[in-house]
Amino acid sequence: MTAKERDAFAALSADGKPAPTTVGDHNARLQEAARAWAEGDSPEERLAALLAQDMLLAPDPVDESDEQVQPGADTSAKQDHR
């Protein structure tokens, strides 16, 4: 994260913890902050909730599930055959 991103994250998460080191931690903390801000009464608090949601990152492919890929397994995207 850049210094500007760390400052924005710290302001939105308001949890006093160091900057996250994983995408999962980053997203979990922002989701928690978004829920907290969404409970506010002011437009500014609701905007902070939207900002926190907008800062969520796409998960790393490894973080998407706890399943481990077996050597030689087909890792191509699944297709919907409806």
N, CA and C of each residue as an Amber inpcrd file, in Angstrom:
protein
   246
   0.8380000  -1.1830000   0.0000000   0.0000000   0.0000000   0.0000000
   0.8820000   1.2450000   0.0000000   0.3960000   2.2530000  -0.6800000
   1.0870000   3.5340000  -0.6330000   0.7610000   4.2140000   0.6890000
   1.4880000   5.2560000   1.0020000   1.2200000   6.0040000   2.2380000
  -0.1970000   6.5690000   2.2180000  -0.6280000   7.0400000   1.0730000
  -1.9840000   7.6060000   0.9490000  -3.0440000   6.5230000   1.1730000
  -2.8080000   5.3310000   0.6220000  -3.7440000   4.2210000   0.8150000
  -3.7770000   3.7770000   2.2710000  -2.6030000   3.7370000   2.9140000
  -2.5550000   3.3720000   4.3410000  -3.3260000   4.3790000   5.1820000
  -3.1900000   5.6680000   4.8670000  -3.9160000   6.7010000   5.6140000
  -5.4240000   6.5500000   5.4390000  -5.8560000   6.3120000   4.2060000
  -7.2870000   6.1320000   3.9440000  -7.8080000   4.8860000   4.6480000
  -7.0360000   3.8110000   4.5810000  -7.4340000   2.5780000   5.2480000
  -7.5610000   2.8040000   6.7500000  -6.5710000   3.4500000   7.3350000
  -6.5870000   3.7070000   8.7800000  -7.7780000   4.5760000   9.1740000
  -8.0940000   5.5690000   8.3650000  -9.2240000   6.4520000   8.6730000
 -10.5480000   5.7020000   8.5930000 -10.6980000   4.8480000   7.6050000
 -11.9530000   4.1150000   7.4480000 -12.0940000   2.9650000   8.4310000
 -11.0070000   2.2400000   8.6710000 -11.1130000   1.0890000   9.5640000
 -11.1460000   1.5170000  11.0220000 -10.4640000   2.5850000  11.3510000
 -10.4500000   3.1390000  12.7140000 -10.2530000   2.0690000  13.7760000
  -9.4400000   1.0460000  13.4480000  -9.2380000  -0.0190000  14.4240000
  -7.8940000   0.0720000  15.1390000  -7.0480000   1.0290000  14.7310000
  -5.7810000   1.2440000  15.3970000  -4.7330000   0.1750000  15.1540000
  -5.0390000  -0.7800000  14.2970000  -4.0890000  -1.8570000  14.0040000
  -3.1470000  -1.4260000  12.8840000  -1.9840000  -2.0720000  12.7820000
  -1.0830000  -1.7850000  11.6610000  -1.7590000  -2.1390000  10.3340000
  -1.2140000  -1.6290000   9.2550000  -1.7550000  -1.9110000   7.9280000
  -1.7930000  -3.4170000   7.6970000  -2.8210000  -3.9000000   7.0050000
  -2.9220000  -5.3400000   6.7520000  -1.8070000  -5.8260000   5.8310000
  -1.4880000  -7.0970000   5.9480000  -0.4380000  -7.6720000   5.1190000
  -0.9790000  -8.6820000   4.1160000  -2.2640000  -9.0320000   4.2230000
  -2.8670000  -9.9570000   3.2690000  -4.1570000  -9.3470000   2.7230000
  -4.5500000  -9.8100000   1.5580000  -5.8050000  -9.3480000   0.9620000
  -6.9740000  -9.7500000   1.8490000  -6.9250000 -10.9500000   2.3990000
  -8.0080000 -11.4180000   3.2740000  -8.1830000 -10.5380000   4.4900000
  -7.0880000 -10.1750000   5.1430000  -7.1470000  -9.2970000   6.3170000
  -7.6410000  -7.9100000   5.9120000  -7.1320000  -7.3990000   4.8070000
  -7.5460000  -6.0930000   4.2840000  -9.0540000  -6.0650000   4.0920000
  -9.5800000  -7.0610000   3.3900000 -11.0080000  -7.0890000   3.0940000
 -11.8530000  -7.3170000   4.3340000 -11.4200000  -8.1960000   5.2210000
 -12.1870000  -8.4630000   6.4420000 -12.3160000  -7.2010000   7.2900000
 -11.2160000  -6.4850000   7.4310000 -11.2500000  -5.2700000   8.2470000
 -12.0960000  -4.1850000   7.5940000 -12.0380000  -4.0730000   6.2660000
 -12.8730000  -3.0800000   5.5860000 -14.3520000  -3.4650000   5.6450000
 -14.6670000  -4.7440000   5.5430000 -16.0590000  -5.1690000   5.6450000
 -16.6130000  -4.8790000   7.0370000 -15.8020000  -5.1160000   8.0470000
 -16.2070000  -4.8070000   9.4250000 -16.4400000  -3.3000000   9.5790000
 -15.5330000  -2.5090000   9.0330000 -15.6850000  -1.0460000   9.0970000
 -16.9210000  -0.5940000   8.3430000 -17.1700000  -1.1830000   7.1760000
 -18.3410000  -0.8040000   6.3830000 -19.6270000  -1.0690000   7.1630000
 -19.6980000  -2.2190000   7.8450000 -20.8900000  -2.5250000   8.6590000
 -21.0580000  -1.4930000   9.7730000 -19.9650000  -1.1480000  10.4210000
 -20.0320000  -0.1790000  11.5210000 -20.4580000   1.1950000  11.0130000
 -19.8430000   1.6590000   9.9210000 -20.2030000   2.9720000   9.3760000
 -21.6470000   2.9890000   8.8770000 -22.1290000   1.8910000   8.3170000
 -23.4920000   1.8440000   7.7700000 -24.5540000   2.0180000   8.8510000
 -24.1980000   1.7380000  10.0910000 -25.1430000   1.9070000  11.1920000
 -25.2880000   3.3640000  11.6270000 -24.4550000   4.2320000  11.0880000
 -24.4810000   5.6430000  11.4740000 -25.7300000   6.3520000  10.9740000
 -25.9710000   7.5160000  11.5530000 -27.1540000   8.2860000  11.2150000
 -26.8930000   9.3670000  10.1770000 -25.6540000   9.7140000   9.9770000
 -25.3610000  10.8420000   9.0880000 -25.0150000  10.3730000   7.6740000
 -25.2130000  11.2430000   6.6960000 -24.8170000  10.9110000   5.3260000
 -23.3120000  10.6390000   5.2300000 -22.5170000  11.3380000   6.0380000
 -21.0750000  11.1370000   6.0190000 -20.7030000   9.7260000   6.4660000
 -21.3860000   9.2240000   7.4780000 -21.1070000   7.8670000   7.9520000
 -21.5030000   6.8340000   6.9030000 -22.6420000   7.0330000   6.2620000
 -23.0650000   6.1080000   5.2150000 -22.1190000   6.1820000   4.0170000
 -21.5970000   7.3710000   3.7190000 -20.6130000   7.5080000   2.6510000
 -19.3180000   6.7740000   3.0130000 -18.9100000   6.8520000   4.2580000
 -17.7150000   6.1310000   4.7010000 -17.9210000   4.6250000   4.5220000
 -19.1400000   4.1300000   4.7650000 -19.4310000   2.7100000   4.5510000
 -19.2600000   2.3480000   3.0840000 -19.7560000   3.1890000   2.2030000
 -19.6070000   2.9350000   0.7660000 -18.1440000   2.9910000   0.3410000
 -17.3980000   3.9350000   0.8880000 -15.9730000   4.0270000   0.5680000
 -15.2250000   2.7750000   1.0100000 -15.5450000   2.3010000   2.2010000
 -14.8920000   1.0850000   2.7010000 -15.1980000  -0.0940000   1.7830000
 -16.4480000  -0.2180000   1.3450000 -16.8120000  -1.3040000   0.4300000
 -16.1040000  -1.1520000  -0.9090000 -15.9450000   0.0760000  -1.3570000
 -15.3110000   0.3280000  -2.6470000 -13.8130000   0.0130000  -2.6110000
 -13.2160000   0.0050000  -1.4330000 -11.7840000  -0.2670000  -1.3060000
 -11.4690000  -1.7590000  -1.2210000 -12.4950000  -2.6230000  -1.2200000
 -12.2510000  -4.0610000  -1.1580000 -11.4530000  -4.5050000  -2.3730000
 -10.5580000  -5.4380000  -2.1570000  -9.7090000  -5.9650000  -3.2190000
 -10.2070000  -7.3300000  -3.6730000  -9.9340000  -7.6540000  -4.9270000
 -10.2500000  -8.9930000  -5.4140000  -9.3560000  -9.9770000  -4.6760000
  -9.9190000 -11.0880000  -4.2190000  -9.0970000 -12.0500000  -3.4710000
  -8.0650000 -12.7060000  -4.3640000  -6.9410000 -13.0590000  -3.7600000
  -5.9330000 -13.8290000  -4.4730000  -6.5290000 -15.1920000  -4.7800000
  -6.1970000 -15.7960000  -5.9120000  -6.7470000 -17.1140000  -6.2270000
  -6.5150000 -18.1360000  -5.1180000  -5.4170000 -18.0400000  -4.4160000
  -5.1260000 -18.9710000  -3.3260000  -6.0720000 -18.7530000  -2.1580000
  -6.5160000 -17.4980000  -1.9430000  -7.3860000 -17.1720000  -0.8180000
  -8.8600000 -17.4720000  -1.0810000  -9.2460000 -17.7960000  -2.3230000
 -10.6540000 -17.9590000  -2.6570000 -11.2950000 -19.1400000  -1.9420000
 -10.5350000 -20.1800000  -1.6690000 -11.0790000 -21.3280000  -0.9530000
  -9.9550000 -22.0040000  -0.1860000 -10.3480000 -22.8780000   0.6920000
  -9.3630000 -23.6130000   1.4760000  -8.8930000 -24.8620000   0.7360000
  -9.4960000 -25.1310000  -0.4200000  -9.1190000 -26.3080000  -1.1820000
  -7.7300000 -26.1310000  -1.7620000  -6.9680000 -27.1960000  -1.7300000
  -5.6470000 -27.1650000  -2.3320000  -5.7210000 -27.8220000  -3.7000000
  -5.0280000 -27.2370000  -4.6390000  -5.0100000 -27.7810000  -5.9840000
  -4.0040000 -28.9160000  -6.0410000  -4.4440000 -30.0580000  -6.5280000
  -3.5780000 -31.2140000  -6.6600000  -2.7110000 -31.0640000  -7.9010000
  -1.4760000 -31.5300000  -7.8650000  -0.6190000 -31.4650000  -9.0500000
  -1.3060000 -32.1310000 -10.2400000  -1.2650000 -31.4650000 -11.3800000
  -1.8670000 -31.9960000 -12.5920000  -3.3550000 -31.7510000 -12.6970000
  -3.9560000 -31.1140000 -11.6980000  -5.4000000 -30.8510000 -11.7360000
  -5.7040000 -29.7480000 -12.7290000  -6.8910000 -29.8150000 -13.3260000
  -7.3370000 -28.7850000 -14.2630000  -7.7390000 -27.5600000 -13.4590000
  -7.0230000 -26.4430000 -13.6300000  -7.3240000 -25.2320000 -12.8790000
  -7.9950000 -24.1830000 -13.7460000  -8.4760000 -24.5710000 -14.9360000
  -9.1580000 -23.6160000 -15.7990000 -10.4860000 -23.2370000 -15.1860000
 -10.9900000 -22.0840000 -15.6100000 -12.2640000 -21.5900000 -15.0680000
 -13.3900000 -22.5420000 -15.4270000 -14.3160000 -22.7140000 -14.4950000
 -15.4810000 -23.5490000 -14.7430000 -16.4330000 -22.8040000 -15.6580000
 -17.0800000 -23.5450000 -16.5630000 -18.0140000 -22.9270000 -17.4820000
 -19.4280000 -23.3050000 -17.0810000 -20.3480000 -22.3720000 -17.2650000
 -21.7510000 -22.5910000 -16.9930000 -22.3780000 -23.1060000 -18.2900000
 -22.8890000 -24.3360000 -18.2730000 -23.4400000 -24.9560000 -19.4840000
 -24.9560000 -24.9930000 -19.4350000 -25.5820000 -23.8990000 -19.1070000
 -27.0580000 -23.8640000 -19.0710000 -27.6310000 -23.7170000 -20.4320000
